[in-house]
């Protein structure tokens, strides 16, 4: 099984990993689309994703204390400013603070995850969804936007970031009855190979692809593309 603490901390760790190598200008750029509109900036996307994670923390809390209220106010301000997105530093600080607020999952049990959570903080589009399903929704939402960030990075001229990485010892399937795993920090304690970004490894993969077979990031054979 996978634990809530794994799903939450691993997803948030990977989101920050996808910001490696970006300048503030990169993070705030809104790329043009064919219809004349512009994509959201990476820094705004980070605040948007962190904002959904914050929703899970608000739902799990007994009350909205001063710290959670301050995070809620910051989320409101950042998300309203999509035309003038926050700086990369602001987005990272918000992500870090929300990540700390999400450590409620370290204490989460089946009874809470199967409940609706605190009144007034249910998913407004899915009001009957329990807290555990809402948490999985935040996980999927996180990874969806990571793909968007990876695409924007490449258009800006950055190498593609390889994912999913770091699963060994950080995100492994655990049999029922296993000890509860630890929170996965950023950067992760357990890394695969000497290149945390995976960029050099990906370059080596495409070089080797000419021979018809290469190695995936976790060491499994992968056919050339």
Buried (B, 14 or more C-beta within 10 A) or exposed (E): EBBBBBBBBBBBBBBBBBBBEBEBEBBBBBEEEEEEEEBBBBBBBBBBBBBBBBBBBBBBBEEBEEEBEEBBEBBEEBEEBBEEBBEBEBBBEBBBBBBEBBBBBBEBEEEBBEEBBBEEBBBEEEEEBBBBBBBBBBBEBBBEBBEBBBEBBEEBEBBBBBBEBBBBBBBEEBEEEEEEBEBBEBEBEEBBEEBBBBBEBBEEBEEEBEEEEBEEBEEEEBEEE
